[in-house]
Amino acid sequence: MADLTLKESPLKSVQVEALVVMKIIKHCSQTFPTTATGSLVGMDSNGVLQVTNSFPFPTVEVPSVDTHHDSNSATNAAAAAPRAKANAVYQNDMIKYLREVNVDANNVGWYTSANMGNFVNANMIENQYFYQKEMNERTVALVHDVSRSSQGSLSLRAFRLSPNFMAAYKESKFTTESLQKGSLTYKDILVELPLTIHNSHLLTSFLHQLPSKPPAGPLEFPASLASLKADPNAPQPPLYPNFDSLDLSIDPFLEKTCDLLLDSIETHYTELNNHQYYQRQLAREQAKITAWQQKRKAENTTRAAAKQPQLPEDEWTRLFKLPQEPSRLEGLLNSRQVEQYARQVDGFTASISGKMFAVKSNLLPGDQ
């Protein structure tokens, strides 16, 4: 009964301990730009997946022959580390040791690093499917964008594969017919869960008790009674104009994201051309089959009039071979990645568009 209740209750959110966040940030920053992966342990409490500890997967040593090939091989090997057999044994040993020291030892997923929001790929899907294919599983994939976090705001997101995509990936059928039958689109690949960072009460108390440096200069007397009741730690508004907000320079992160967006759009057109080529090949073969069937029917009509035995009309299955439809999985993943880039561009252009409209009269040609 407990297992049935656990299976029926979906995951609602993810709660990550602050120490786990710091360990993930440190590991991903040290291995950047190579992909970093690791395991997450914790527990599920009433639909909230609590991540209480993490440990990185061992680094994969790749023999260096060519510099470019070596970097790509190292990246691919690190991205595929969560589903490697050696790392599965390592993960089980680590969980066993954690259980011996009375630490949460339930596998709740894995984490990976990303660069410029580029994380929707075949490795990420295969890794999450590897964790999520088991019955009664409660696992997520945490994605930490190192480049985005370097801009001043932490980028840590939690994802799961949708049930529809899990069923389609299990059958390995990503044809046009199967996608239409299952109503599967690129929006149905990943499901993002709300994520919160949690500090224990002991850690919170410790942070509040950290001693602060004594003031270097003389203290100023309060100007009014209200200033005595005000929180001294509350940030005060600046008393001078901040001209940094009027800077019209484009963020380099936005420029790089636009370049990656254009590359993904070109990849989308390549996949589209491949599918159109398949449709043309299929139309040619079907036209040949139709012509052959009409010719065979005419021959059988002539042989029936001459009272001769008729020829088989299903012989075309041996003479003609229909082309195999290419998988639409790469197109789905690329479309989802295009959506990810578009959201990043939309988030960055919100502030820039306001500045451009403010100085629009000076930017239009011919206006003085």
C-alpha positions in Angstrom: 0.0 0.0 0.0 2.8 2.4 0.8 4.5 1.6 -2.6 1.2 2.3 -4.4 0.8 5.6 -2.6 4.4 6.6 -3.4 3.9 5.7 -7.1 0.7 7.7 -7.4 1.9 10.9 -5.7 3.9 12.9 -8.2 6.9 15.0 -7.4 5.9 18.6 -6.8 9.2 20.3 -6.1 12.9 19.9 -5.3 14.6 21.1 -2.2 18.4 21.3 -2.3 20.6 21.9 0.7 22.9 24.9 0.4 26.0 22.7 1.0 25.0 20.5 -2.0 24.7 23.7 -4.1 28.1 24.8 -3.2 29.6 21.4 -4.0 27.9 21.3 -7.4 29.1 24.9 -8.2 32.7 24.0 -7.2 32.8 20.8 -9.2 31.3 22.4 -12.3 33.6 25.4 -12.1 36.7 23.3 -11.8 36.0 21.2 -14.8 34.6 24.0 -17.0 34.3 23.9 -20.1 34.3 20.1 -19.8 31.0 18.7 -18.7 30.8 17.7 -15.0 28.5 15.1 -13.7 27.8 13.6 -10.3 25.2 11.7 -8.2 22.6 13.1 -5.8 21.3 11.4 -2.7 18.5 12.3 -0.4 14.9 11.4 0.2 11.3 12.0 -0.9 9.0 13.6 1.6 5.3 14.1 0.6 6.1 14.9 -3.0 9.1 17.1 -2.2 12.4 15.6 -3.3 15.0 16.6 -0.7 18.6 16.5 -2.0 20.9 16.4 1.1 24.3 15.3 -0.4 26.1 14.8 -3.6 29.4 13.4 -4.9 31.1 13.7 -8.3 31.7 10.8 -10.7 35.3 9.9 -11.3 37.0 11.7 -14.2 37.5 9.7 -17.3 41.1 9.6 -18.7 41.2 9.9 -22.5 44.5 9.3 -24.3 45.6 12.5 -26.0 46.2 12.1 -29.7 44.6 15.1 -31.3 43.8 18.2 -29.3 40.4 18.8 -30.8 39.4 15.1 -30.8 40.7 14.8 -27.3 38.5 17.6 -25.9 35.4 16.2 -27.7 36.1 12.7 -26.4 36.6 13.9 -22.9 33.4 15.9 -23.0 31.4 13.0 -24.4 32.8 10.6 -21.9 32.1 12.9 -19.0 28.5 13.5 -20.2 27.9 9.8 -20.5 29.4 9.0 -17.1 26.2 8.6 -15.1 25.1 5.5 -17.1 28.6 4.0 -17.3 28.9 0.5 -15.7 32.0 1.5 -13.7 30.4 4.6 -12.3 27.3 2.6 -11.4 29.4 0.3 -9.2 31.2 3.4 -7.8 27.8 5.0 -7.0 26.5 1.9 -5.2 29.7 1.7 -3.1 29.5 5.4 -2.2 25.8 5.0 -1.2 26.8 1.9 0.9 29.5 3.9 2.7 27.1 6.8 3.3 24.6 4.4 4.8 27.2 3.2 7.2 27.7 6.7 8.6 24.0 7.3 9.0 23.6 9.7 6.0 20.7 9.8 3.6 21.6 7.0 1.1 18.7 7.1 -1.4 19.7 7.8 -5.0 17.5 10.8 -6.1 19.1 11.6 -9.4 22.2 13.2 -10.9 23.6 16.6 -11.8 25.4 18.0 -14.8 27.0 21.3 -15.9 25.9 23.3 -18.9 27.4 26.1 -21.0 25.3 29.0 -22.3 22.1 27.0 -21.7 23.2 24.2 -24.0 22.0 21.0 -22.2 19.2 19.5 -24.2 21.1 16.8 -26.0 21.1 13.0 -26.5 23.4 12.4 -23.5 21.2 14.3 -21.1 18.1 12.4 -22.3 19.8 9.0 -22.1 21.2 9.7 -18.6 17.8 10.8 -17.2 16.1 7.8 -18.9 18.6 5.5 -17.3 17.6 6.9 -13.9 13.9 7.3 -14.5 13.1 4.0 -16.2 12.9 2.0 -13.0 9.5 1.4 -11.2 8.7 3.8 -8.3 11.6 5.9 -9.2 11.9 9.4 -7.7 14.9 11.0 -9.5 15.6 14.4 -11.1 18.4 15.9 -13.2 19.9 19.2 -11.8 21.4 21.4 -14.5 23.9 24.1 -13.4 24.7 26.7 -16.1 28.3 27.8 -15.3 28.3 30.7 -17.9 25.0 32.0 -16.7 26.0 31.9 -13.1 29.2 33.8 -13.8 27.0 36.8 -14.7 25.9 37.2 -11.1 22.8 35.1 -10.7 22.7 31.4 -9.8 21.4 29.1 -12.6 20.3 25.8 -11.1 17.2 24.0 -12.5 15.6 20.6 -12.0 14.1 18.5 -14.8 12.4 15.2 -15.4 11.3 13.4 -18.5 7.6 13.5 -19.2 5.6 10.2 -19.1 4.6 10.5 -22.8 8.3 10.9 -23.8 9.3 8.1 -21.6 6.9 5.8 -23.3 8.0 6.9 -26.8 11.7 6.6 -25.8 11.2 3.1 -24.4 9.7 2.0 -27.8 12.4 3.9 -29.7 9.8 5.0 -32.3 10.1 8.6 -33.2 8.4 8.5 -36.6 5.9 11.1 -37.8 3.0 8.6 -37.3 4.0 7.7 -33.8 4.5 11.4 -32.8 1.1 12.3 -34.1 -0.5 9.3 -32.5 1.0 10.1 -29.1 0.5 13.9 -29.5 4.2 14.3 -28.6 5.9 17.7 -29.3 9.2 19.2 -28.3 7.4 20.9 -25.4 6.6 17.5 -23.9 10.2 16.3 -23.6 11.2 17.8 -20.2 9.2 18.8 -17.2 10.8 21.5 -15.0 10.2 21.3 -11.3 10.3 24.3 -8.9 13.6 24.3 -7.0 14.3 25.9 -3.6 17.6 26.1 -1.6 17.4 25.1 2.0 19.6 25.8 5.0 19.4 23.9 8.2 18.4 25.7 11.4 21.8 25.1 12.9 23.5 26.7 9.8 21.1 29.6 9.8 21.9 30.3 13.5 25.6 30.1 12.8 25.3 32.6 9.9 23.4 35.1 12.2 26.1 34.7 14.9 29.1 35.4 12.6 30.9 38.4 14.1 31.1 41.5 11.9 34.1 43.9 11.7 33.9 46.9 14.1 33.4 50.2 12.3 36.6 52.0 11.3 35.2 55.5 11.7 33.1 57.2 14.3 29.5 56.3 14.5 26.9 58.8 13.3 24.0 59.8 15.6 20.5 58.8 14.4 18.7 61.6 12.7 15.3 60.7 14.0 13.4 58.2 16.1 12.4 56.2 13.0 16.0 55.5 12.2 16.4 53.9 15.6 13.6 51.4 14.8 14.9 50.7 11.3 16.8 47.6 10.5 20.5 48.5 10.3 21.2 45.6 7.9 18.6 46.8 5.4 20.2 48.1 2.2 20.0 51.8 1.8 19.2 53.5 -1.5 22.2 55.2 -3.1 22.4 58.9 -2.6 24.1 59.5 -6.0 22.8 58.7 -9.5 23.8 55.3 -10.8 24.8 55.7 -14.5 25.6 52.0 -14.9 21.9 51.3 -15.6 22.1 53.7 -18.7 24.8 51.6 -20.3 23.7 50.6 -23.8 26.3 48.0 -24.5 25.0 44.6 -25.4 25.8 41.8 -23.0 28.4 39.4 -24.4 26.3 36.5 -23.0 23.4 37.7 -25.1 25.6 37.8 -28.2 26.9 34.3 -27.7 23.3 33.0 -27.0 22.2 34.6 -30.3 25.0 32.8 -32.2 24.1 29.5 -30.6 20.4 30.2 -31.5 21.4 30.7 -35.2 23.4 27.5 -35.1 20.4 25.6 -33.7 18.2 27.0 -36.4 20.6 25.9 -39.1 20.6 22.4 -37.5 16.8 22.5 -37.6 16.8 23.3 -41.3 19.3 20.4 -41.9 16.9 18.0 -40.2 14.0 19.4 -42.2 15.9 18.9 -45.5 16.7 15.3 -44.5 13.0 14.6 -43.8 12.0 16.3 -47.1 14.6 14.1 -48.9 13.0 11.0 -47.3 9.6 12.1 -48.5 10.8 12.6 -52.0 12.4 9.2 -52.0 9.3 7.6 -50.6 7.1 9.3 -53.3 9.4 7.9 -56.0 9.2 4.4 -54.7 5.5 4.5 -54.2 5.0 5.8 -57.8 7.1 2.8 -59.0 5.1 0.4 -56.9 1.8 1.9 -58.2 3.0 1.6 -61.8 4.1 -2.0 -61.3 0.8 -3.0 -59.7 -1.1 -1.5 -62.6 1.1 -3.3 -65.1 0.6 -6.6 -63.2 -3.2 -6.1 -63.1 -3.2 -5.6 -66.8 -1.1 -8.7 -67.3 -3.4 -10.8 -65.1 -6.4 -9.5 -67.1 -4.8 -10.6 -70.3 -3.8 -14.0 -68.8 -7.4 -14.5 -67.5 -8.8 -13.9 -70.9 -6.3 -16.4 -72.3 -7.3 -18.8 -69.4 -3.7 -18.8 -68.1 -2.7 -18.9 -64.4 -2.5 -15.4 -62.9 0.7 -14.0 -61.5 1.0 -12.9 -57.8 0.2 -9.3 -57.2 2.1 -9.0 -53.9 5.5 -9.6 -55.5 6.3 -5.9 -55.3 7.3 -6.4 -51.6 10.3 -8.4 -52.8 11.2 -6.2 -55.8 10.9 -2.8 -54.2 12.2 -1.6 -50.8 10.7 1.5 -49.2 13.2 3.9 -47.6 13.5 3.9 -43.8 12.1 7.1 -42.2 14.8 8.9 -40.2 14.2 9.3 -36.5 12.6 12.6 -35.4 14.3 12.5 -32.0 17.2 14.8 -33.0 14.7 17.3 -34.5 12.6 17.3 -31.2 15.7 17.8 -29.1 17.0 20.6 -31.3 13.5 22.3 -31.3 13.6 22.2 -27.5 17.1 23.6 -27.4 15.9 26.5 -29.7 13.1 27.2 -27.3 15.7 27.3 -24.4 17.9 29.8 -26.3 14.8 31.9 -27.2 13.8 32.1 -23.5 17.3 33.3 -22.6 17.3 35.9 -25.3 13.9 37.1 -24.2 15.1 37.4 -20.6 18.1 39.4 -21.6 16.5 41.7 -24.0 13.8 42.9 -21.6 16.1 45.5 -20.0 17.9 46.3 -23.2 14.7 47.0 -25.1 13.6 49.6 -22.5 16.9 51.4 -22.9 16.7 51.4 -26.7 13.2 52.8 -26.6 14.4 55.5 -24.2 17.0 56.7 -26.7 15.1 55.8 -29.8 15.1 59.4 -31.2 18.9 59.4 -31.3 19.2 56.0 -32.9 16.9 56.5 -35.9 18.8 57.6 -39.1 18.0 61.1 -40.2 16.8 62.3 -36.8 18.7 65.0 -35.1 
